Amino acid sequence: RPPLWVVLDQVTDPMNMGAVLRSAYFLGASGVVTCRRNSCPITPTVSRASAGAAERMIVHDAKKIPEFLQ
């Protein structure tokens, strides 16, 4: 199965970020890429909302999403 990465931009609410991480992990994503400039960082609140998914998968903090995708 090819790797599946979820790219997030402008997710600023920690509970929403945790929910997306939890869903991505459950659906088998290899990792998540967030935009450093305008997305919520991984905080204890995000970790709790993710139900541990933030610690079990790769979460990459990209400086600029378009450059990362190239």
A tleap script that builds the chain and sets N, CA, C and O, in Angstrom:
source leaprc.protein.ff14SB
mol = sequence {
  NARG PRO PRO LEU TRP VAL VAL LEU ASP GLN
  VAL THR ASP PRO MET ASN MET GLY ALA VAL
  LEU ARG SER ALA TYR PHE LEU GLY ALA SER
  GLY VAL VAL THR CYS ARG ARG ASN SER CYS
  PRO ILE THR PRO THR VAL SER ARG ALA SER
  ALA GLY ALA ALA GLU ARG MET ILE VAL HIE
  ASP ALA LYS LYS ILE PRO GLU PHE LEU CGLN
}
set mol.1.N position { 0.844 -1.181 0.000 }
set mol.1.CA position { 0.000 0.000 0.000 }
set mol.1.C position { 0.885 1.238 0.000 }
set mol.1.O position { 1.794 1.335 0.825 }
set mol.2.N position { 0.646 2.196 -0.909 }
set mol.2.CA position { 1.473 3.409 -0.940 }
set mol.2.C position { 1.213 4.275 0.294 }
set mol.2.O position { 0.122 4.231 0.864 }
set mol.3.N position { 2.202 5.054 0.702 }
set mol.3.CA position { 2.011 5.906 1.881 }
set mol.3.C position { 0.962 6.986 1.628 }
set mol.3.O position { 0.848 7.508 0.519 }
set mol.4.N position { 0.214 7.306 2.649 }
set mol.4.CA position { -0.804 8.347 2.588 }
set mol.4.C position { -0.440 9.427 3.598 }
set mol.4.O position { -0.311 9.156 4.792 }
set mol.5.N position { -0.277 10.636 3.114 }
set mol.5.CA position { 0.028 11.767 3.982 }
set mol.5.C position { -1.138 12.738 3.953 }
set mol.5.O position { -1.717 12.991 2.896 }
set mol.6.N position { -1.481 13.277 5.101 }
set mol.6.CA position { -2.536 14.278 5.219 }
set mol.6.C position { -1.852 15.628 5.380 }
set mol.6.O position { -0.979 15.789 6.232 }
set mol.7.N position { -2.253 16.604 4.554 }
set mol.7.CA position { -1.676 17.949 4.610 }
set mol.7.C position { -2.719 18.894 5.190 }
set mol.7.O position { -3.838 18.993 4.686 }
set mol.8.N position { -2.336 19.586 6.257 }
set mol.8.CA position { -3.248 20.504 6.944 }
set mol.8.C position { -2.735 21.931 6.857 }
set mol.8.O position { -1.546 22.192 7.043 }
set mol.9.N position { -3.643 22.844 6.575 }
set mol.9.CA position { -3.281 24.257 6.514 }
set mol.9.C position { -4.377 25.052 7.209 }
set mol.9.O position { -5.561 24.836 6.949 }
set mol.10.N position { -4.004 25.938 8.058 }
set mol.10.CA position { -4.897 26.835 8.777 }
set mol.10.C position { -5.843 26.107 9.734 }
set mol.10.O position { -6.987 26.526 9.913 }
set mol.11.N position { -5.377 25.033 10.341 }
set mol.11.CA position { -6.144 24.394 11.423 }
set mol.11.C position { -5.612 25.005 12.714 }
set mol.11.O position { -4.556 24.611 13.210 }
set mol.12.N position { -6.345 25.959 13.245 }
set mol.12.CA position { -5.836 26.733 14.382 }
set mol.12.C position { -6.396 26.285 15.730 }
set mol.12.O position { -5.843 26.637 16.772 }
set mol.13.N position { -7.468 25.525 15.725 }
set mol.13.CA position { -8.064 25.078 16.981 }
set mol.13.C position { -7.414 23.770 17.434 }
set mol.13.O position { -7.395 22.804 16.671 }
set mol.14.N position { -6.883 23.716 18.658 }
set mol.14.CA position { -6.203 22.506 19.127 }
set mol.14.C position { -7.092 21.261 19.163 }
set mol.14.O position { -6.616 20.156 18.902 }
set mol.15.N position { -8.368 21.430 19.482 }
set mol.15.CA position { -9.268 20.282 19.513 }
set mol.15.C position { -9.502 19.731 18.102 }
set mol.15.O position { -9.553 18.517 17.901 }
set mol.16.N position { -9.643 20.642 17.126 }
set mol.16.CA position { -9.808 20.204 15.736 }
set mol.16.C position { -8.540 19.521 15.228 }
set mol.16.O position { -8.612 18.513 14.526 }
set mol.17.N position { -7.387 20.068 15.582 }
set mol.17.CA position { -6.123 19.460 15.161 }
set mol.17.C position { -6.023 18.043 15.737 }
set mol.17.O position { -5.644 17.109 15.030 }
set mol.18.N position { -6.356 17.891 16.996 }
set mol.18.CA position { -6.322 16.569 17.611 }
set mol.18.C position { -7.292 15.601 16.958 }
set mol.18.O position { -6.969 14.429 16.762 }
set mol.19.N position { -8.478 16.086 16.620 }
set mol.19.CA position { -9.474 15.235 15.976 }
set mol.19.C position { -9.002 14.778 14.598 }
set mol.19.O position { -9.202 13.623 14.224 }
set mol.20.N position { -8.381 15.674 13.850 }
set mol.20.CA position { -7.863 15.300 12.529 }
set mol.20.C position { -6.729 14.289 12.672 }
set mol.20.O position { -6.672 13.321 11.915 }
set mol.21.N position { -5.833 14.495 13.625 }
set mol.21.CA position { -4.745 13.539 13.848 }
set mol.21.C position { -5.297 12.167 14.228 }
set mol.21.O position { -4.822 11.142 13.739 }
set mol.22.N position { -6.286 12.154 15.087 }
set mol.22.CA position { -6.910 10.900 15.512 }
set mol.22.C position { -7.544 10.185 14.320 }
set mol.22.O position { -7.383 8.976 14.159 }
set mol.23.N position { -8.259 10.928 13.494 }
set mol.23.CA position { -8.899 10.344 12.311 }
set mol.23.C position { -7.873 9.849 11.309 }
set mol.23.O position { -8.023 8.763 10.748 }
set mol.24.N position { -6.829 10.639 11.082 }
set mol.24.CA position { -5.791 10.244 10.132 }
set mol.24.C position { -5.111 8.955 10.584 }
set mol.24.O position { -4.841 8.070 9.772 }
set mol.25.N position { -4.840 8.855 11.858 }
set mol.25.CA position { -4.212 7.641 12.391 }
set mol.25.C position { -5.132 6.434 12.225 }
set mol.25.O position { -4.697 5.368 11.788 }
set mol.26.N position { -6.392 6.605 12.572 }
set mol.26.CA position { -7.363 5.513 12.463 }
set mol.26.C position { -7.515 5.040 11.016 }
set mol.26.O position { -7.687 3.848 10.762 }
set mol.27.N position { -7.448 5.986 10.063 }
set mol.27.CA position { -7.625 5.645 8.652 }
set mol.27.C position { -6.337 5.142 8.002 }
set mol.27.O position { -6.333 4.813 6.815 }
set mol.28.N position { -5.246 5.079 8.767 }
set mol.28.CA position { -4.016 4.488 8.264 }
set mol.28.C position { -3.053 5.430 7.594 }
set mol.28.O position { -2.183 4.982 6.848 }
set mol.29.N position { -3.175 6.723 7.833 }
set mol.29.CA position { -2.236 7.680 7.238 }
set mol.29.C position { -0.830 7.436 7.767 }
set mol.29.O position { -0.644 7.078 8.930 }
set mol.30.N position { 0.153 7.635 6.902 }
set mol.30.CA position { 1.556 7.478 7.301 }
set mol.30.C position { 2.022 8.641 8.157 }
set mol.30.O position { 2.876 8.482 9.028 }
set mol.31.N position { 1.456 9.807 7.905 }
set mol.31.CA position { 1.854 10.982 8.659 }
set mol.31.C position { 0.999 12.179 8.291 }
set mol.31.O position { 0.132 12.110 7.420 }
set mol.32.N position { 1.268 13.279 8.979 }
set mol.32.CA position { 0.545 14.526 8.765 }
set mol.32.C position { 1.563 15.640 8.604 }
set mol.32.O position { 2.570 15.693 9.310 }
set mol.33.N position { 1.281 16.531 7.661 }
set mol.33.CA position { 2.119 17.716 7.449 }
set mol.33.C position { 1.284 18.932 7.806 }
set mol.33.O position { 0.165 19.085 7.316 }
set mol.34.N position { 1.820 19.796 8.656 }
set mol.34.CA position { 1.135 21.035 9.014 }
set mol.34.C position { 1.985 22.213 8.579 }
set mol.34.O position { 3.193 22.083 8.380 }
set mol.35.N position { 1.345 23.361 8.434 }
set mol.35.CA position { 2.062 24.585 8.080 }
set mol.35.C position { 2.460 25.305 9.366 }
set mol.35.O position { 1.615 25.644 10.194 }
set mol.36.N position { 3.741 25.526 9.512 }
set mol.36.CA position { 4.264 26.138 10.736 }
set mol.36.C position { 3.674 27.523 10.988 }
set mol.36.O position { 3.453 27.910 12.136 }
set mol.37.N position { 3.419 28.267 9.914 }
set mol.37.CA position { 3.041 29.667 10.041 }
set mol.37.C position { 1.597 29.870 10.501 }
set mol.37.O position { 1.314 30.803 11.252 }
set mol.38.N position { 0.686 29.007 10.058 }
set mol.38.CA position { -0.718 29.312 10.340 }
set mol.38.C position { -1.522 28.104 10.810 }
set mol.38.O position { -2.724 28.021 10.554 }
set mol.39.N position { -0.875 27.179 11.486 }
set mol.39.CA position { -1.581 26.035 12.059 }
set mol.39.C position { -1.204 25.874 13.529 }
set mol.39.O position { -0.153 26.336 13.973 }
set mol.40.N position { -2.052 25.236 14.242 }
set mol.40.CA position { -1.837 24.995 15.666 }
set mol.40.C position { -0.637 24.056 15.869 }
set mol.40.O position { -0.553 23.023 15.206 }
set mol.41.N position { 0.278 24.395 16.763 }
set mol.41.CA position { 1.376 23.460 17.055 }
set mol.41.C position { 0.873 22.279 17.888 }
set mol.41.O position { -0.223 22.320 18.447 }
set mol.42.N position { 1.677 21.244 17.960 }
set mol.42.CA position { 1.312 20.089 18.785 }
set mol.42.C position { 1.546 20.471 20.251 }
set mol.42.O position { 2.682 20.665 20.684 }
set mol.43.N position { 0.473 20.571 20.983 }
set mol.43.CA position { 0.494 20.964 22.389 }
set mol.43.C position { -0.120 19.822 23.217 }
set mol.43.O position { -0.663 18.873 22.653 }
set mol.44.N position { -0.035 19.912 24.529 }
set mol.44.CA position { -0.703 18.885 25.346 }
set mol.44.C position { -2.201 18.765 25.052 }
set mol.44.O position { -2.754 17.667 25.118 }
set mol.45.N position { -2.860 19.875 24.729 }
set mol.45.CA position { -4.285 19.830 24.390 }
set mol.45.C position { -4.510 19.039 23.107 }
set mol.45.O position { -5.432 18.227 23.027 }
set mol.46.N position { -3.661 19.277 22.098 }
set mol.46.CA position { -3.750 18.534 20.843 }
set mol.46.C position { -3.510 17.056 21.108 }
set mol.46.O position { -4.219 16.198 20.582 }
set mol.47.N position { -2.522 16.770 21.913 }
set mol.47.CA position { -2.195 15.376 22.221 }
set mol.47.C position { -3.362 14.667 22.893 }
set mol.47.O position { -3.689 13.536 22.537 }
set mol.48.N position { -3.986 15.318 23.855 }
set mol.48.CA position { -5.146 14.722 24.525 }
set mol.48.C position { -6.301 14.520 23.546 }
set mol.48.O position { -6.944 13.471 23.551 }
set mol.49.N position { -6.564 15.525 22.706 }
set mol.49.CA position { -7.668 15.426 21.745 }
set mol.49.C position { -7.403 14.343 20.696 }
set mol.49.O position { -8.339 13.764 20.143 }
set mol.50.N position { -6.137 14.077 20.431 }
set mol.50.CA position { -5.797 13.063 19.425 }
set mol.50.C position { -5.853 11.647 19.998 }
set mol.50.O position { -5.701 10.675 19.259 }
set mol.51.N position { -6.066 11.526 21.290 }
set mol.51.CA position { -6.124 10.226 21.971 }
set mol.51.C position { -4.847 9.422 21.748 }
set mol.51.O position { -4.890 8.200 21.600 }
set mol.52.N position { -3.710 10.117 21.726 }
set mol.52.CA position { -2.424 9.447 21.590 }
set mol.52.C position { -1.917 9.313 20.169 }
set mol.52.O position { -0.780 8.890 19.964 }
set mol.53.N position { -2.734 9.664 19.176 }
set mol.53.CA position { -2.307 9.534 17.777 }
set mol.53.C position { -1.129 10.455 17.463 }
set mol.53.O position { -0.294 10.122 16.622 }
set mol.54.N position { -1.054 11.598 18.121 }
set mol.54.CA position { 0.051 12.539 17.873 }
set mol.54.C position { 1.397 11.922 18.217 }
set mol.54.O position { 2.420 12.292 17.640 }
set mol.55.N position { 1.398 10.980 19.158 }
set mol.55.CA position { 2.648 10.329 19.554 }
set mol.55.C position { 2.936 9.079 18.730 }
set mol.55.O position { 4.058 8.573 18.754 }
set mol.56.N position { 1.951 8.578 18.008 }
set mol.56.CA position { 2.120 7.317 17.276 }
set mol.56.C position { 2.391 7.499 15.789 }
set mol.56.O position { 2.704 6.528 15.100 }
set mol.57.N position { 2.279 8.715 15.287 }
set mol.57.CA position { 2.515 8.921 13.858 }
set mol.57.C position { 3.444 10.106 13.640 }
set mol.57.O position { 3.680 10.900 14.550 }
set mol.58.N position { 3.960 10.216 12.440 }
set mol.58.CA position { 4.855 11.319 12.097 }
set mol.58.C position { 4.013 12.565 11.868 }
set mol.58.O position { 3.052 12.545 11.100 }
set mol.59.N position { 4.383 13.650 12.541 }
set mol.59.CA position { 3.751 14.950 12.320 }
set mol.59.C position { 4.877 15.900 11.953 }
set mol.59.O position { 5.709 16.253 12.788 }
set mol.60.N position { 4.890 16.313 10.677 }
set mol.60.CA position { 5.955 17.187 10.180 }
set mol.60.C position { 5.444 18.614 10.121 }
set mol.60.O position { 4.341 18.875 9.641 }
set mol.61.N position { 6.252 19.526 10.612 }
set mol.61.CA position { 5.927 20.952 10.641 }
set mol.61.C position { 6.683 21.622 9.495 }
set mol.61.O position { 7.876 21.895 9.626 }
set mol.62.N position { 6.010 21.893 8.372 }
set mol.62.CA position { 6.665 22.481 7.195 }
set mol.62.C position { 6.625 23.995 7.258 }
set mol.62.O position { 5.653 24.595 7.717 }
set mol.63.N position { 7.704 24.596 6.785 }
set mol.63.CA position { 7.757 26.053 6.752 }
set mol.63.C position { 6.755 26.591 5.728 }
set mol.63.O position { 6.001 27.521 6.016 }
set mol.64.N position { 6.757 25.998 4.533 }
set mol.64.CA position { 5.825 26.383 3.472 }
set mol.64.C position { 5.319 25.108 2.804 }
set mol.64.O position { 6.109 24.305 2.308 }
set mol.65.N position { 4.014 24.929 2.795 }
set mol.65.CA position { 3.412 23.713 2.253 }
set mol.65.C position { 3.754 23.498 0.770 }
set mol.65.O position { 4.156 22.391 0.411 }
set mol.66.N position { 3.613 24.513 -0.115 }
set mol.66.CA position { 3.915 24.263 -1.533 }
set mol.66.C position { 5.353 23.794 -1.766 }
set mol.66.O position { 5.593 22.910 -2.589 }
set mol.67.N position { 6.295 24.378 -1.051 }
set mol.67.CA position { 7.688 23.954 -1.198 }
set mol.67.C position { 7.879 22.535 -0.681 }
set mol.67.O position { 8.627 21.757 -1.274 }
set mol.68.N position { 7.224 22.195 0.398 }
set mol.68.CA position { 7.339 20.840 0.947 }
set mol.68.C position { 6.800 19.807 -0.040 }
set mol.68.O position { 7.386 18.737 -0.205 }
set mol.69.N position { 5.692 20.126 -0.689 }
set mol.69.CA position { 5.069 19.171 -1.595 }
set mol.69.C position { 5.894 18.938 -2.866 }
set mol.69.O position { 5.755 17.899 -3.511 }
set mol.70.N position { 6.733 19.880 -3.219 }
set mol.70.CA position { 7.583 19.678 -4.408 }
set mol.70.C position { 8.718 18.775 -4.046 }
set mol.70.O position { 9.557 18.468 -4.892 }
savepdb mol mol.pdb
quit
